Amino acid sequence: MDRTDRLIVEALQRDARIPMRDLAELVGAAPSTCSERVRRLEARGLITGFHAAVDLHALGRAVEAMVFVQVRPLSRQLIDQFHADALAMPEVIAIFGLAGGDDFLLHVGVRDVPALHTFLVDSLSNRREIVQFRSSIVYRHDHKKALEDLTPIDG
């Protein structure tokens, strides 16, 4: 990635809906060149999609939690099935497969603390493959918004 590609990615992270003409002006390239660079960045897998940031509170999901889950016996089929089932649960926002003591981390968004309890009891505790889970309520959720905040790691 050269300087122009970095500027393009940074601008798209700030505003994925920026018109190509404005993006080109911002990075100092012709709109056709800029469009081709965006296409190449997507083809190379650097840009994986364009997403809308959503206010979970406005969606009635005022409580977020991280739920660490252990499943047993460990097998590819069981891991794949739990992953698919968890993604289908309406409360689950994201799922991470982990190494170490826990097998999964679920990012969950629910209406309130009683709804979190209901999710944990009804959706997780009755699954035979789950041998343990623990949850932590999220007080604050921030993330870096631009590539300039994510410097490449050389090596």
C-alpha positions in Angstrom: 0.0 0.0 0.0 1.4 3.4 -1.0 0.5 6.8 0.4 -2.5 7.3 -1.9 -3.9 3.9 -1.0 -3.5 4.7 2.7 -5.3 8.0 2.2 -8.1 6.3 0.4 -8.6 3.7 3.1 -8.4 6.3 5.9 -11.0 8.5 4.1 -13.3 5.5 3.5 -13.1 4.5 7.2 -14.2 8.0 8.2 -17.0 8.1 5.6 -17.7 5.1 3.4 -20.3 7.0 1.5 -18.0 9.8 0.3 -18.6 10.5 -3.4 -15.8 9.3 -5.6 -15.2 12.8 -6.9 -14.7 14.1 -3.3 -12.5 11.1 -2.4 -10.3 11.7 -5.5 -9.9 15.4 -4.6 -9.0 14.5 -1.0 -6.3 12.1 -2.0 -5.1 14.1 -5.0 -6.0 11.7 -7.8 -8.3 11.6 -10.8 -11.7 10.1 -10.0 -11.1 7.2 -12.4 -7.7 6.5 -10.8 -9.3 6.6 -7.4 -12.1 4.3 -8.4 -9.6 1.8 -9.8 -7.6 1.9 -6.6 -10.6 1.3 -4.5 -11.5 -1.7 -6.7 -7.9 -3.1 -6.4 -8.0 -2.6 -2.6 -11.2 -4.6 -2.5 -9.8 -7.3 -4.9 -6.7 -7.7 -2.7 -8.9 -8.1 0.4 -7.7 -5.0 2.2 -11.2 -3.5 2.0 -13.6 -6.2 3.0 -16.8 -4.2 2.9 -18.6 -1.0 3.7 -20.7 -0.9 6.9 -23.0 1.4 8.7 -22.3 2.1 12.3 -25.5 1.5 14.3 -26.5 2.9 17.7 -27.4 -0.3 19.7 -29.2 1.8 22.3 -31.5 3.2 19.6 -32.2 -0.4 18.5 -33.4 -1.3 22.0 -30.2 -3.0 22.9 -29.1 -0.8 25.8 -27.1 -3.6 27.5 -24.0 -5.1 25.9 -22.1 -8.1 27.3 -19.2 -10.3 26.4 -19.9 -13.9 27.0 -17.0 -16.4 27.2 -18.0 -19.9 26.3 -16.4 -23.3 26.6 -17.7 -26.2 24.5 -16.9 -29.9 24.9 -16.0 -32.3 23.4 -13.9 -30.3 21.1 -14.4 -31.3 17.5 -14.6 -29.5 14.2 -18.3 -30.4 13.8 -19.3 -29.2 17.2 -17.3 -26.0 16.9 -18.7 -25.3 13.5 -22.3 -26.1 14.7 -22.0 -23.9 17.8 -20.6 -21.0 15.7 -23.5 -21.2 13.2 -26.1 -21.5 16.0 -24.6 -18.6 17.9 -24.6 -16.4 14.8 -28.3 -17.2 14.4 -29.2 -16.0 17.9 -30.8 -12.6 17.6 -29.0 -11.3 20.7 -25.5 -12.1 19.3 -23.8 -9.2 17.5 -20.5 -10.9 16.9 -18.7 -14.1 17.6 -15.0 -14.8 18.0 -13.3 -18.2 18.0 -10.6 -18.3 20.6 -7.5 -20.3 21.6 -6.9 -20.9 25.3 -9.3 -21.7 28.1 -12.4 -20.4 26.3 -13.5 -21.5 22.9 -15.8 -18.6 21.9 -16.4 -15.0 22.8 -19.9 -13.7 22.1 -20.7 -10.0 21.9 -24.3 -9.8 22.9 -26.7 -6.8 22.8 -30.0 -7.0 24.8 -32.7 -4.7 26.1 -31.8 -4.9 29.8 -30.1 -7.0 32.5 -33.1 -9.3 32.9 -33.0 -9.9 29.1 -29.3 -10.8 29.5 -30.1 -13.3 32.2 -32.8 -14.8 30.1 -30.4 -15.1 27.1 -27.8 -16.8 29.3 -30.3 -19.2 30.9 -32.5 -20.0 27.9 -30.0 -19.8 25.0 -26.8 -21.1 26.6 -27.3 -23.0 29.8 -29.5 -25.6 28.3 -27.0 -26.5 25.5 -25.3 -29.8 26.3 -22.1 -28.9 24.5 -21.5 -25.8 26.7 -19.6 -26.9 29.8 -19.0 -23.3 31.1 -19.8 -19.7 30.3 -19.2 -16.4 32.0 -20.4 -13.0 31.1 -19.2 -9.4 31.6 -21.4 -6.4 31.0 -19.8 -3.8 28.7 -19.8 -0.3 30.2 -18.2 1.4 27.2 -17.5 0.3 23.6 -15.1 2.3 21.4 -13.0 1.4 18.4 -10.5 3.0 16.3 -12.0 4.6 13.3 -9.2 5.1 10.8 -6.2 3.2 9.4 -4.0 6.0 10.7 -4.8 4.7 14.2 -3.8 1.1 13.1 -0.2 1.3 12.1 1.2 -1.8 10.3 3.3 -4.2 12.2 6.5 -4.9 10.3 8.2 -8.2 10.7 
